[in-house]
């Protein structure tokens, strides 16, 4: 079930990031906008202490910028979800602090922000 949810999230993410421009007459549904907003809120509370504006105060090169995410193979929803859930090295695991839905929302938010340069 979780794999199906991840696949659905990735599909929706790719669909709306590639084809959701006002010029084309498409706009993301309100639910996706709300999920992104909630992802931003959760990120602000749980992640921004170390990753303010996509940076990393512990290990500067291991930031959340698009170039670094690609370099370390963390540029997919599965990879970001996994590291949020399980942690790695200095990165704490959040499986016991966040719901699976919140983890998905934060992962989606991180990838969206990386694509826009954390503006």
Biopython code that builds the backbone (N, CA, C, O; Angstrom):
import numpy as np
from Bio.PDB.StructureBuilder import StructureBuilder

atoms = [
    (1, "UNK", "N", (0.822, -1.199, 0.000)),
    (1, "UNK", "CA", (0.000, 0.000, 0.000)),
    (1, "UNK", "C", (0.868, 1.265, 0.000)),
    (1, "UNK", "O", (0.566, 2.238, -0.691)),
    (2, "UNK", "N", (1.954, 1.232, 0.791)),
    (2, "UNK", "CA", (2.824, 2.404, 0.858)),
    (2, "UNK", "C", (3.505, 2.646, -0.488)),
    (2, "UNK", "O", (3.669, 3.794, -0.902)),
    (3, "UNK", "N", (3.903, 1.569, -1.173)),
    (3, "UNK", "CA", (4.530, 1.726, -2.485)),
    (3, "UNK", "C", (3.550, 2.348, -3.474)),
    (3, "UNK", "O", (3.935, 3.169, -4.306)),
    (4, "UNK", "N", (2.285, 1.953, -3.379)),
    (4, "UNK", "CA", (1.261, 2.525, -4.251)),
    (4, "UNK", "C", (1.090, 4.008, -3.961)),
    (4, "UNK", "O", (0.960, 4.813, -4.883)),
    (5, "UNK", "N", (1.089, 4.373, -2.683)),
    (5, "UNK", "CA", (0.968, 5.781, -2.304)),
    (5, "UNK", "C", (2.153, 6.587, -2.818)),
    (5, "UNK", "O", (1.984, 7.702, -3.311)),
    (6, "UNK", "N", (3.342, 6.030, -2.706)),
    (6, "UNK", "CA", (4.539, 6.721, -3.199)),
    (6, "UNK", "C", (4.462, 6.888, -4.712)),
    (6, "UNK", "O", (4.751, 7.964, -5.237)),
    (7, "UNK", "N", (4.070, 5.819, -5.415)),
    (7, "UNK", "CA", (3.947, 5.888, -6.866)),
    (7, "UNK", "C", (2.915, 6.927, -7.277)),
    (7, "UNK", "O", (3.144, 7.694, -8.213)),
    (8, "UNK", "N", (1.798, 6.956, -6.595)),
    (8, "UNK", "CA", (0.759, 7.941, -6.889)),
    (8, "UNK", "C", (1.268, 9.352, -6.630)),
    (8, "UNK", "O", (1.027, 10.252, -7.435)),
    (9, "UNK", "N", (1.963, 9.556, -5.527)),
    (9, "UNK", "CA", (2.507, 10.873, -5.196)),
    (9, "UNK", "C", (3.507, 11.333, -6.257)),
    (9, "UNK", "O", (3.475, 12.484, -6.691)),
    (10, "UNK", "N", (4.386, 10.432, -6.666)),
    (10, "UNK", "CA", (5.383, 10.772, -7.680)),
    (10, "UNK", "C", (4.695, 11.120, -9.001)),
    (10, "UNK", "O", (5.058, 12.097, -9.656)),
    (11, "UNK", "N", (3.716, 10.328, -9.383)),
    (11, "UNK", "CA", (2.997, 10.573, -10.633)),
    (11, "UNK", "C", (2.328, 11.937, -10.612)),
    (11, "UNK", "O", (2.440, 12.704, -11.569)),
    (12, "UNK", "N", (1.640, 12.235, -9.537)),
    (12, "UNK", "CA", (0.963, 13.535, -9.418)),
    (12, "UNK", "C", (1.993, 14.655, -9.406)),
    (12, "UNK", "O", (1.807, 15.679, -10.063)),
    (13, "UNK", "N", (3.075, 14.466, -8.663)),
    (13, "UNK", "CA", (4.126, 15.470, -8.590)),
    (13, "UNK", "C", (4.683, 15.772, -9.976)),
    (13, "UNK", "O", (4.794, 16.935, -10.365)),
    (14, "UNK", "N", (5.033, 14.723, -10.722)),
    (14, "UNK", "CA", (5.590, 14.917, -12.059)),
    (14, "UNK", "C", (4.581, 15.533, -13.008)),
    (14, "UNK", "O", (4.919, 16.412, -13.801)),
    (15, "UNK", "N", (3.351, 15.076, -12.926)),
    (15, "UNK", "CA", (2.307, 15.604, -13.797)),
    (15, "UNK", "C", (2.135, 17.101, -13.599)),
    (15, "UNK", "O", (2.101, 17.860, -14.567)),
    (16, "UNK", "N", (2.027, 17.519, -12.366)),
    (16, "UNK", "CA", (1.768, 18.935, -12.125)),
    (16, "UNK", "C", (3.004, 19.808, -12.231)),
    (16, "UNK", "O", (2.886, 21.002, -12.505)),
    (17, "UNK", "N", (4.171, 19.255, -12.023)),
    (17, "UNK", "CA", (5.374, 20.053, -12.213)),
    (17, "UNK", "C", (5.725, 20.216, -13.684)),
    (17, "UNK", "O", (6.355, 21.203, -14.063)),
    (18, "UNK", "N", (5.330, 19.275, -14.503)),
    (18, "UNK", "CA", (5.647, 19.361, -15.923)),
    (18, "UNK", "C", (4.545, 20.023, -16.740)),
    (18, "UNK", "O", (4.828, 20.641, -17.767)),
    (19, "UNK", "N", (3.313, 19.906, -16.308)),
    (19, "UNK", "CA", (2.209, 20.349, -17.140)),
    (19, "UNK", "C", (1.272, 21.354, -16.483)),
    (19, "UNK", "O", (0.226, 21.663, -17.052)),
    (20, "UNK", "N", (1.602, 21.867, -15.327)),
    (20, "UNK", "CA", (0.667, 22.748, -14.641)),
    (20, "UNK", "C", (1.075, 24.199, -14.775)),
    (20, "UNK", "O", (1.545, 24.811, -13.816)),
    (21, "UNK", "N", (0.900, 24.737, -15.934)),
    (21, "UNK", "CA", (1.182, 26.153, -16.102)),
    (21, "UNK", "C", (-0.109, 26.873, -16.433)),
    (21, "UNK", "O", (-0.949, 26.339, -17.158)),
    (22, "UNK", "N", (-0.278, 28.075, -15.913)),
    (22, "UNK", "CA", (-1.483, 28.831, -16.220)),
    (22, "UNK", "C", (-1.673, 29.029, -17.721)),
    (22, "UNK", "O", (-2.802, 29.089, -18.206)),
    (23, "UNK", "N", (-0.566, 29.129, -18.452)),
    (23, "UNK", "CA", (-0.671, 29.318, -19.898)),
    (23, "UNK", "C", (-1.328, 28.118, -20.570)),
    (23, "UNK", "O", (-1.977, 28.256, -21.607)),
    (24, "UNK", "N", (-1.158, 26.941, -19.975)),
    (24, "UNK", "CA", (-1.758, 25.739, -20.540)),
    (24, "UNK", "C", (-3.162, 25.512, -20.005)),
    (24, "UNK", "O", (-3.851, 24.590, -20.441)),
    (25, "UNK", "N", (-3.587, 26.337, -19.070)),
    (25, "UNK", "CA", (-4.925, 26.207, -18.528)),
    (25, "UNK", "C", (-5.062, 25.178, -17.427)),
    (25, "UNK", "O", (-6.179, 24.828, -17.046)),
    (26, "UNK", "N", (-3.946, 24.683, -16.908)),
    (26, "UNK", "CA", (-3.990, 23.721, -15.826)),
    (26, "UNK", "C", (-3.547, 24.390, -14.537)),
    (26, "UNK", "O", (-2.699, 25.282, -14.544)),
    (27, "UNK", "N", (-4.120, 23.959, -13.453)),
    (27, "UNK", "CA", (-3.687, 24.424, -12.141)),
    (27, "UNK", "C", (-3.788, 23.246, -11.190)),
    (27, "UNK", "O", (-4.722, 22.451, -11.297)),
    (28, "UNK", "N", (-2.844, 23.112, -10.256)),
    (28, "UNK", "CA", (-2.924, 21.990, -9.336)),
    (28, "UNK", "C", (-4.167, 22.065, -8.475)),
    (28, "UNK", "O", (-4.597, 23.160, -8.114)),
    (29, "UNK", "N", (-4.754, 20.930, -8.136)),
    (29, "UNK", "CA", (-5.926, 20.946, -7.273)),
    (29, "UNK", "C", (-5.591, 21.543, -5.908)),
    (29, "UNK", "O", (-4.435, 21.541, -5.484)),
    (30, "UNK", "N", (-6.599, 22.043, -5.241)),
    (30, "UNK", "CA", (-6.393, 22.661, -3.933)),
    (30, "UNK", "C", (-5.797, 21.688, -2.938)),
    (30, "UNK", "O", (-5.021, 22.095, -2.073)),
    (31, "UNK", "N", (-6.142, 20.405, -3.036)),
    (31, "UNK", "CA", (-5.611, 19.423, -2.094)),
    (31, "UNK", "C", (-4.093, 19.347, -2.187)),
    (31, "UNK", "O", (-3.421, 19.245, -1.161)),
    (32, "UNK", "N", (-3.543, 19.395, -3.393)),
    (32, "UNK", "CA", (-2.087, 19.344, -3.542)),
    (32, "UNK", "C", (-1.465, 20.612, -2.986)),
    (32, "UNK", "O", (-0.427, 20.554, -2.326)),
    (33, "UNK", "N", (-2.078, 21.745, -3.240)),
    (33, "UNK", "CA", (-1.575, 23.007, -2.683)),
    (33, "UNK", "C", (-1.602, 22.956, -1.162)),
    (33, "UNK", "O", (-0.663, 23.405, -0.504)),
    (34, "UNK", "N", (-2.678, 22.408, -0.603)),
    (34, "UNK", "CA", (-2.784, 22.298, 0.850)),
    (34, "UNK", "C", (-1.717, 21.366, 1.396)),
    (34, "UNK", "O", (-1.127, 21.653, 2.437)),
    (35, "UNK", "N", (-1.450, 20.227, 0.700)),
    (35, "UNK", "CA", (-0.413, 19.301, 1.132)),
    (35, "UNK", "C", (0.954, 19.966, 1.123)),
    (35, "UNK", "O", (1.746, 19.777, 2.046)),
    (36, "UNK", "N", (1.232, 20.745, 0.081)),
    (36, "UNK", "CA", (2.501, 21.455, -0.002)),
    (36, "UNK", "C", (2.615, 22.460, 1.129)),
    (36, "UNK", "O", (3.675, 22.588, 1.741)),
    (37, "UNK", "N", (1.525, 23.179, 1.414)),
    (37, "UNK", "CA", (1.539, 24.132, 2.520)),
    (37, "UNK", "C", (1.787, 23.420, 3.842)),
    (37, "UNK", "O", (2.563, 23.896, 4.670)),
    (38, "UNK", "N", (1.130, 22.283, 4.043)),
    (38, "UNK", "CA", (1.341, 21.534, 5.282)),
    (38, "UNK", "C", (2.771, 21.004, 5.335)),
    (38, "UNK", "O", (3.389, 21.001, 6.399)),
    (39, "UNK", "N", (3.303, 20.557, 4.196)),
    (39, "UNK", "CA", (4.693, 20.114, 4.135)),
    (39, "UNK", "C", (5.645, 21.223, 4.533)),
    (39, "UNK", "O", (6.636, 20.984, 5.224)),
    (40, "UNK", "N", (5.343, 22.446, 4.095)),
    (40, "UNK", "CA", (6.165, 23.608, 4.460)),
    (40, "UNK", "C", (6.097, 23.863, 5.957)),
    (40, "UNK", "O", (7.109, 24.177, 6.583)),
    (41, "UNK", "N", (4.908, 23.730, 6.533)),
    (41, "UNK", "CA", (4.748, 23.937, 7.979)),
    (41, "UNK", "C", (5.518, 22.884, 8.773)),
    (41, "UNK", "O", (6.218, 23.210, 9.732)),
    (42, "UNK", "N", (5.387, 21.622, 8.371)),
    (42, "UNK", "CA", (6.089, 20.544, 9.064)),
    (42, "UNK", "C", (7.602, 20.732, 8.918)),
    (42, "UNK", "O", (8.348, 20.555, 9.881)),
    (43, "UNK", "N", (8.049, 21.087, 7.718)),
    (43, "UNK", "CA", (9.474, 21.349, 7.486)),
    (43, "UNK", "C", (9.953, 22.467, 8.413)),
    (43, "UNK", "O", (11.017, 22.363, 9.022)),
    (44, "UNK", "N", (9.177, 23.516, 8.514)),
    (44, "UNK", "CA", (9.551, 24.657, 9.348)),
    (44, "UNK", "C", (9.741, 24.245, 10.809)),
    (44, "UNK", "O", (10.665, 24.715, 11.474)),
    (45, "UNK", "N", (8.880, 23.378, 11.299)),
    (45, "UNK", "CA", (8.934, 22.957, 12.696)),
    (45, "UNK", "C", (10.049, 21.934, 12.945)),
    (45, "UNK", "O", (10.784, 22.040, 13.927)),
    (46, "UNK", "N", (10.171, 20.943, 12.051)),
    (46, "UNK", "CA", (11.051, 19.804, 12.322)),
    (46, "UNK", "C", (12.389, 19.819, 11.589)),
    (46, "UNK", "O", (13.329, 19.153, 12.022)),
    (47, "UNK", "N", (12.495, 20.559, 10.499)),
    (47, "UNK", "CA", (13.679, 20.433, 9.638)),
    (47, "UNK", "C", (14.494, 21.719, 9.496)),
    (47, "UNK", "O", (15.712, 21.669, 9.327)),
    (48, "UNK", "N", (13.831, 22.853, 9.563)),
    (48, "UNK", "CA", (14.492, 24.123, 9.259)),
    (48, "UNK", "C", (15.604, 24.464, 10.245)),
    (48, "UNK", "O", (16.483, 25.264, 9.924)),
    (49, "UNK", "N", (15.583, 23.882, 11.420)),
    (49, "UNK", "CA", (16.661, 24.136, 12.380)),
    (49, "UNK", "C", (18.022, 23.780, 11.817)),
    (49, "UNK", "O", (19.006, 24.467, 12.089)),
    (50, "UNK", "N", (18.088, 22.718, 11.041)),
    (50, "UNK", "CA", (19.343, 22.303, 10.385)),
    (50, "UNK", "C", (19.362, 22.664, 8.905)),
    (50, "UNK", "O", (20.431, 22.855, 8.324)),
    (51, "UNK", "N", (18.179, 22.759, 8.294)),
    (51, "UNK", "CA", (18.100, 22.933, 6.835)),
    (51, "UNK", "C", (17.430, 24.251, 6.432)),
    (51, "UNK", "O", (16.633, 24.272, 5.494)),
    (52, "UNK", "N", (17.735, 25.327, 7.112)),
    (52, "UNK", "CA", (17.133, 26.618, 6.779)),
    (52, "UNK", "C", (17.435, 26.970, 5.326)),
    (52, "UNK", "O", (18.579, 26.889, 4.880)),
    (53, "UNK", "N", (16.410, 27.355, 4.608)),
    (53, "UNK", "CA", (16.514, 27.707, 3.180)),
    (53, "UNK", "C", (17.222, 26.645, 2.347)),
    (53, "UNK", "O", (17.917, 26.963, 1.382)),
    (54, "UNK", "N", (17.040, 25.380, 2.727)),
    (54, "UNK", "CA", (17.626, 24.289, 1.973)),
    (54, "UNK", "C", (19.091, 24.038, 2.253)),
    (54, "UNK", "O", (19.710, 23.198, 1.601)),
    (55, "UNK", "N", (19.653, 24.749, 3.206)),
    (55, "UNK", "CA", (21.055, 24.548, 3.555)),
    (55, "UNK", "C", (21.230, 23.384, 4.504)),
    (55, "UNK", "O", (20.332, 22.557, 4.660)),
    (56, "UNK", "N", (22.389, 23.321, 5.139)),
    (56, "UNK", "CA", (22.659, 22.298, 6.142)),
    (56, "UNK", "C", (23.706, 22.872, 7.089)),
    (56, "UNK", "O", (24.858, 23.067, 6.702)),
    (57, "UNK", "N", (23.308, 23.143, 8.322)),
    (57, "UNK", "CA", (24.235, 23.763, 9.267)),
    (57, "UNK", "C", (25.233, 22.768, 9.845)),
    (57, "UNK", "O", (26.229, 23.168, 10.449)),
    (58, "UNK", "N", (24.972, 21.464, 9.663)),
    (58, "UNK", "CA", (25.868, 20.430, 10.188)),
    (58, "UNK", "C", (26.944, 20.075, 9.157)),
    (58, "UNK", "O", (28.137, 20.083, 9.462)),
    (59, "UNK", "N", (26.507, 19.765, 7.933)),
    (59, "UNK", "CA", (27.415, 19.408, 6.836)),
    (59, "UNK", "C", (27.015, 20.209, 5.615)),
    (59, "UNK", "O", (26.061, 19.859, 4.921)),
    (60, "UNK", "N", (27.738, 21.278, 5.353)),
    (60, "UNK", "CA", (27.351, 22.244, 4.319)),
    (60, "UNK", "C", (27.108, 21.627, 2.949)),
    (60, "UNK", "O", (26.166, 22.030, 2.267)),
    (61, "UNK", "N", (27.911, 20.677, 2.524)),
    (61, "UNK", "CA", (27.764, 20.081, 1.203)),
    (61, "UNK", "C", (26.559, 19.174, 1.073)),
    (61, "UNK", "O", (26.098, 18.913, -0.038)),
    (62, "UNK", "N", (26.039, 18.689, 2.192)),
    (62, "UNK", "CA", (24.889, 17.783, 2.182)),
    (62, "UNK", "C", (23.611, 18.593, 2.406)),
    (62, "UNK", "O", (22.854, 18.347, 3.345)),
    (63, "UNK", "N", (23.397, 19.549, 1.534)),
    (63, "UNK", "CA", (22.233, 20.431, 1.675)),
    (63, "UNK", "C", (21.077, 19.915, 0.828)),
    (63, "UNK", "O", (21.168, 18.838, 0.239)),
    (64, "UNK", "N", (20.009, 20.666, 0.766)),
    (64, "UNK", "CA", (18.804, 20.275, 0.039)),
    (64, "UNK", "C", (18.658, 21.032, -1.277)),
    (64, "UNK", "O", (17.555, 21.142, -1.812)),
    (65, "UNK", "N", (19.740, 21.542, -1.789)),
    (65, "UNK", "CA", (19.731, 22.219, -3.085)),
    (65, "UNK", "C", (19.700, 21.150, -4.176)),
    (65, "UNK", "O", (20.163, 20.028, -3.969)),
    (66, "UNK", "N", (19.155, 21.503, -5.327)),
    (66, "UNK", "CA", (18.960, 20.533, -6.396)),
    (66, "UNK", "C", (20.261, 19.827, -6.792)),
    (66, "UNK", "O", (20.273, 18.610, -6.981)),
    (67, "UNK", "N", (21.339, 20.574, -6.916)),
    (67, "UNK", "CA", (22.627, 20.006, -7.335)),
    (67, "UNK", "C", (23.109, 18.953, -6.330)),
    (67, "UNK", "O", (23.558, 17.878, -6.728)),
    (68, "UNK", "N", (23.020, 19.253, -5.053)),
    (68, "UNK", "CA", (23.459, 18.309, -4.021)),
    (68, "UNK", "C", (22.542, 17.086, -3.968)),
    (68, "UNK", "O", (23.014, 15.959, -3.826)),
    (69, "UNK", "N", (21.238, 17.311, -4.083)),
    (69, "UNK", "CA", (20.309, 16.182, -4.062)),
    (69, "UNK", "C", (20.622, 15.213, -5.202)),
    (69, "UNK", "O", (20.617, 13.998, -5.003)),
    (70, "UNK", "N", (20.892, 15.743, -6.384)),
    (70, "UNK", "CA", (21.245, 14.889, -7.526)),
    (70, "UNK", "C", (22.575, 14.185, -7.284)),
    (70, "UNK", "O", (22.699, 12.988, -7.543)),
    (71, "UNK", "N", (23.563, 14.912, -6.794)),
    (71, "UNK", "CA", (24.899, 14.345, -6.560)),
    (71, "UNK", "C", (24.839, 13.148, -5.614)),
    (71, "UNK", "O", (25.551, 12.163, -5.814)),
    (72, "UNK", "N", (23.995, 13.227, -4.586)),
    (72, "UNK", "CA", (23.926, 12.169, -3.582)),
    (72, "UNK", "C", (22.777, 11.189, -3.809)),
    (72, "UNK", "O", (22.484, 10.367, -2.940)),
    (73, "UNK", "N", (22.122, 11.270, -4.972)),
    (73, "UNK", "CA", (21.033, 10.340, -5.276)),
    (73, "UNK", "C", (19.809, 10.535, -4.402)),
    (73, "UNK", "O", (19.070, 9.588, -4.132)),
    (74, "UNK", "N", (19.597, 11.763, -3.963)),
    (74, "UNK", "CA", (18.463, 12.088, -3.107)),
    (74, "UNK", "C", (17.443, 12.954, -3.845)),
    (74, "UNK", "O", (16.743, 13.753, -3.223)),
    (75, "UNK", "N", (17.358, 12.801, -5.148)),
    (75, "UNK", "CA", (16.499, 13.662, -5.956)),
    (75, "UNK", "C", (15.199, 12.993, -6.401)),
    (75, "UNK", "O", (14.594, 13.396, -7.394)),
    (76, "UNK", "N", (14.775, 11.968, -5.658)),
    (76, "UNK", "CA", (13.495, 11.326, -5.935)),
    (76, "UNK", "C", (12.649, 11.344, -4.671)),
    (76, "UNK", "O", (13.167, 11.464, -3.561)),
    (77, "UNK", "N", (11.349, 11.224, -4.857)),
    (77, "UNK", "CA", (10.441, 11.203, -3.707)),
    (77, "UNK", "C", (10.764, 10.016, -2.806)),
    (77, "UNK", "O", (10.686, 10.122, -1.582)),
    (78, "UNK", "N", (11.127, 8.884, -3.412)),
    (78, "UNK", "CA", (11.454, 7.687, -2.621)),
    (78, "UNK", "C", (12.687, 7.922, -1.759)),
    (78, "UNK", "O", (12.696, 7.567, -0.581)),
    (79, "UNK", "N", (13.721, 8.515, -2.331)),
    (79, "UNK", "CA", (14.965, 8.750, -1.599)),
    (79, "UNK", "C", (14.759, 9.731, -0.456)),
    (79, "UNK", "O", (15.232, 9.500, 0.657)),
    (80, "UNK", "N", (14.055, 10.825, -0.723)),
    (80, "UNK", "CA", (13.829, 11.832, 0.318)),
    (80, "UNK", "C", (12.924, 11.259, 1.409)),
    (80, "UNK", "O", (13.166, 11.478, 2.596)),
    (81, "UNK", "N", (11.893, 10.536, 1.014)),
    (81, "UNK", "CA", (11.002, 9.902, 1.990)),
    (81, "UNK", "C", (11.780, 8.922, 2.860)),
    (81, "UNK", "O", (11.582, 8.876, 4.074)),
    (82, "UNK", "N", (12.656, 8.145, 2.250)),
    (82, "UNK", "CA", (13.431, 7.159, 2.992)),
    (82, "UNK", "C", (14.354, 7.805, 4.014)),
    (82, "UNK", "O", (14.440, 7.341, 5.151)),
    (83, "UNK", "N", (15.042, 8.866, 3.621)),
    (83, "UNK", "CA", (15.979, 9.489, 4.564)),
    (83, "UNK", "C", (15.237, 10.219, 5.687)),
    (83, "UNK", "O", (15.715, 10.264, 6.821)),
    (84, "UNK", "N", (14.069, 10.790, 5.372)),
    (84, "UNK", "CA", (13.269, 11.413, 6.439)),
    (84, "UNK", "C", (12.793, 10.329, 7.407)),
    (84, "UNK", "O", (12.847, 10.506, 8.624)),
    (85, "UNK", "N", (12.335, 9.225, 6.866)),
    (85, "UNK", "CA", (11.791, 8.142, 7.687)),
    (85, "UNK", "C", (12.874, 7.464, 8.522)),
    (85, "UNK", "O", (12.706, 7.282, 9.728)),
    (86, "UNK", "N", (13.976, 7.093, 7.889)),
    (86, "UNK", "CA", (14.983, 6.239, 8.524)),
    (86, "UNK", "C", (16.234, 6.969, 9.010)),
    (86, "UNK", "O", (16.993, 6.435, 9.819)),
    (87, "UNK", "N", (16.446, 8.192, 8.515)),
    (87, "UNK", "CA", (17.665, 8.913, 8.861)),
    (87, "UNK", "C", (18.883, 8.305, 8.183)),
    (87, "UNK", "O", (18.784, 7.269, 7.525)),
    (88, "UNK", "N", (20.017, 8.945, 8.345)),
    (88, "UNK", "CA", (21.273, 8.437, 7.784)),
    (88, "UNK", "C", (22.402, 9.300, 8.333)),
    (88, "UNK", "O", (22.345, 10.528, 8.261)),
    (89, "UNK", "N", (23.420, 8.658, 8.878)),
    (89, "UNK", "CA", (24.562, 9.359, 9.455)),
    (89, "UNK", "C", (24.088, 10.421, 10.450)),
    (89, "UNK", "O", (23.457, 10.074, 11.449)),
    (90, "UNK", "N", (24.372, 11.704, 10.206)),
    (90, "UNK", "CA", (23.977, 12.767, 11.138)),
    (90, "UNK", "C", (22.499, 13.117, 11.064)),
    (90, "UNK", "O", (21.982, 13.810, 11.940)),
    (91, "UNK", "N", (21.812, 12.645, 10.027)),
    (91, "UNK", "CA", (20.382, 12.945, 9.836)),
    (91, "UNK", "C", (19.558, 12.010, 10.709)),
    (91, "UNK", "O", (19.635, 10.790, 10.559)),
    (92, "UNK", "N", (18.776, 12.568, 11.614)),
    (92, "UNK", "CA", (17.924, 11.770, 12.498)),
    (92, "UNK", "C", (16.754, 11.175, 11.723)),
    (92, "UNK", "O", (16.319, 11.721, 10.709)),
    (93, "UNK", "N", (16.257, 10.052, 12.217)),
    (93, "UNK", "CA", (15.049, 9.433, 11.664)),
    (93, "UNK", "C", (13.829, 10.129, 12.254)),
    (93, "UNK", "O", (13.826, 10.520, 13.421)),
    (94, "UNK", "N", (12.801, 10.278, 11.438)),
    (94, "UNK", "CA", (11.586, 10.949, 11.891)),
    (94, "UNK", "C", (10.359, 10.046, 11.857)),
    (94, "UNK", "O", (9.237, 10.534, 11.988)),
    (95, "UNK", "N", (10.548, 8.748, 11.685)),
    (95, "UNK", "CA", (9.423, 7.808, 11.629)),
    (95, "UNK", "C", (8.612, 7.831, 12.922)),
    (95, "UNK", "O", (7.404, 7.596, 12.905)),
    (96, "UNK", "N", (9.271, 8.112, 14.031)),
    (96, "UNK", "CA", (8.572, 8.134, 15.311)),
    (96, "UNK", "C", (7.991, 9.509, 15.659)),
    (96, "UNK", "O", (7.282, 9.645, 16.656)),
    (97, "UNK", "N", (8.286, 10.520, 14.851)),
    (97, "UNK", "CA", (7.801, 11.878, 15.131)),
    (97, "UNK", "C", (6.802, 12.390, 14.109)),
    (97, "UNK", "O", (5.985, 13.257, 14.419)),
    (98, "UNK", "N", (6.860, 11.859, 12.887)),
    (98, "UNK", "CA", (5.974, 12.318, 11.818)),
    (98, "UNK", "C", (5.150, 11.149, 11.295)),
    (98, "UNK", "O", (5.599, 10.003, 11.304)),
    (99, "UNK", "N", (3.957, 11.451, 10.847)),
    (99, "UNK", "CA", (3.123, 10.421, 10.234)),
    (99, "UNK", "C", (3.639, 10.147, 8.820)),
    (99, "UNK", "O", (4.354, 10.977, 8.259)),
    (100, "UNK", "N", (3.294, 9.010, 8.241)),
    (100, "UNK", "CA", (3.684, 8.760, 6.847)),
    (100, "UNK", "C", (3.195, 9.864, 5.900)),
    (100, "UNK", "O", (3.894, 10.220, 4.952)),
    (101, "UNK", "N", (2.015, 10.395, 6.150)),
    (101, "UNK", "CA", (1.485, 11.488, 5.321)),
    (101, "UNK", "C", (2.352, 12.743, 5.460)),
    (101, "UNK", "O", (2.661, 13.398, 4.464)),
    (102, "UNK", "N", (2.738, 13.073, 6.675)),
    (102, "UNK", "CA", (3.587, 14.247, 6.889)),
    (102, "UNK", "C", (4.953, 14.057, 6.224)),
    (102, "UNK", "O", (5.509, 15.005, 5.669)),
    (103, "UNK", "N", (5.485, 12.857, 6.276)),
    (103, "UNK", "CA", (6.769, 12.576, 5.629)),
    (103, "UNK", "C", (6.645, 12.770, 4.126)),
    (103, "UNK", "O", (7.535, 13.350, 3.504)),
    (104, "UNK", "N", (5.563, 12.297, 3.535)),
    (104, "UNK", "CA", (5.325, 12.488, 2.102)),
    (104, "UNK", "C", (5.211, 13.972, 1.762)),
    (104, "UNK", "O", (5.762, 14.429, 0.760)),
    (105, "UNK", "N", (4.501, 14.712, 2.590)),
    (105, "UNK", "CA", (4.312, 16.141, 2.343)),
    (105, "UNK", "C", (5.638, 16.903, 2.442)),
    (105, "UNK", "O", (5.904, 17.796, 1.638)),
    (106, "UNK", "N", (6.461, 16.549, 3.422)),
    (106, "UNK", "CA", (7.762, 17.201, 3.560)),
    (106, "UNK", "C", (8.659, 16.840, 2.375)),
    (106, "UNK", "O", (9.344, 17.708, 1.834)),
    (107, "UNK", "N", (8.661, 15.581, 1.973)),
    (107, "UNK", "CA", (9.480, 15.152, 0.831)),
    (107, "UNK", "C", (9.068, 15.903, -0.431)),
    (107, "UNK", "O", (9.920, 16.364, -1.190)),
    (108, "UNK", "N", (7.773, 16.022, -0.650)),
    (108, "UNK", "CA", (7.273, 16.751, -1.811)),
    (108, "UNK", "C", (7.692, 18.212, -1.738)),
    (108, "UNK", "O", (8.140, 18.785, -2.731)),
    (109, "UNK", "N", (7.548, 18.809, -0.573)),
    (109, "UNK", "CA", (7.950, 20.204, -0.374)),
    (109, "UNK", "C", (9.445, 20.394, -0.660)),
    (109, "UNK", "O", (9.829, 21.342, -1.344)),
    (110, "UNK", "N", (10.279, 19.501, -0.141)),
    (110, "UNK", "CA", (11.733, 19.606, -0.340)),
    (110, "UNK", "C", (12.073, 19.557, -1.826)),
    (110, "UNK", "O", (12.860, 20.374, -2.306)),
    (111, "UNK", "N", (11.492, 18.612, -2.558)),
    (111, "UNK", "CA", (11.793, 18.506, -3.985)),
    (111, "UNK", "C", (11.283, 19.709, -4.766)),
    (111, "UNK", "O", (11.950, 20.182, -5.686)),
    (112, "UNK", "N", (10.107, 20.204, -4.406)),
    (112, "UNK", "CA", (9.580, 21.402, -5.074)),
    (112, "UNK", "C", (10.477, 22.603, -4.814)),
    (112, "UNK", "O", (10.781, 23.364, -5.733)),
    (113, "UNK", "N", (10.901, 22.777, -3.570)),
    (113, "UNK", "CA", (11.763, 23.897, -3.224)),
    (113, "UNK", "C", (13.117, 23.784, -3.911)),
    (113, "UNK", "O", (13.671, 24.786, -4.363)),
    (114, "UNK", "N", (13.650, 22.577, -3.991)),
    (114, "UNK", "CA", (14.945, 22.382, -4.663)),
    (114, "UNK", "C", (14.844, 22.803, -6.133)),
    (114, "UNK", "O", (15.771, 23.409, -6.668)),
    (115, "UNK", "N", (13.729, 22.485, -6.780)),
    (115, "UNK", "CA", (13.550, 22.854, -8.181)),
    (115, "UNK", "C", (13.467, 24.366, -8.379)),
    (115, "UNK", "O", (13.853, 24.878, -9.430)),
    (116, "UNK", "N", (12.973, 25.067, -7.389)),
    (116, "UNK", "CA", (12.818, 26.517, -7.514)),
    (116, "UNK", "C", (13.953, 27.295, -6.844)),
    (116, "UNK", "O", (13.904, 28.523, -6.768)),
    (117, "UNK", "N", (14.968, 26.587, -6.361)),
    (117, "UNK", "CA", (16.102, 27.263, -5.742)),
    (117, "UNK", "C", (15.811, 27.773, -4.336)),
    (117, "UNK", "O", (16.461, 28.710, -3.874)),
    (118, "UNK", "N", (14.845, 27.172, -3.653)),
    (118, "UNK", "CA", (14.496, 27.556, -2.286)),
    (118, "UNK", "C", (14.147, 29.041, -2.156)),
    (118, "UNK", "O", (14.656, 29.740, -1.281)),
    (119, "UNK", "N", (13.268, 29.501, -3.045)),
    (119, "UNK", "CA", (12.828, 30.909, -2.987)),
    (119, "UNK", "C", (11.685, 31.091, -2.046)),
    (119, "UNK", "O", (11.194, 32.208, -1.879)),
]
sb = StructureBuilder()
sb.init_structure("model")
sb.init_model(0)
sb.init_chain("A")
sb.init_seg("    ")
for serial, (resi, resn, name, xyz) in enumerate(atoms, 1):
    if name == "N":
        sb.init_residue(resn, " ", resi, " ")
    sb.init_atom(name, np.array(xyz, "f"), 0.0, 1.0, " ", f" {name:<3s}", serial, name[0])
structure = sb.get_structure()
